[in-house]
Amino acid sequence: MAKNIDDIIKGLSPKRRRNVEARADELIAEEMTLRELRKARKLTQVKMAKALGITQDSVSRLEKRSDLLLSTLRRTVEAMGGRLSLVAEFPDREPVVLSGIVDNEDRPPRVG
């Protein structure tokens, strides 16, 4: 009979279970939606809208999109105070940071 993940976790020692849960939390924290990132930066949609020169409703719609132009994503990340980089990952080599794809002209004001 196959074991599910809950059965496997229940079979771990308390210390090992804490280590697994801590690592899972780290991995989950490394991946965020734009909405989660904005909230983690303690920014409201209204503040983001002002920084981007768009409406709050537009920020809400932007956060729900799954397909964005890189320039839109760059402006959004920079408005949060960050810098966007694009990394290509391959199975047979180390990750490569792509250059020349996300230009840094016309930066919006940072929100803070």
ABEGO torsion letter per residue (X at the ends): XBBBAAAAAAABBAAAAAAAAAAAAAAAAABBBAAAAAAAAGBBAAAAAAAAGBBAAAAAAAAABABBBAAAAAAAAAAAGBBBBBBBBBAABBBBBBBGABBABGBBBBBX
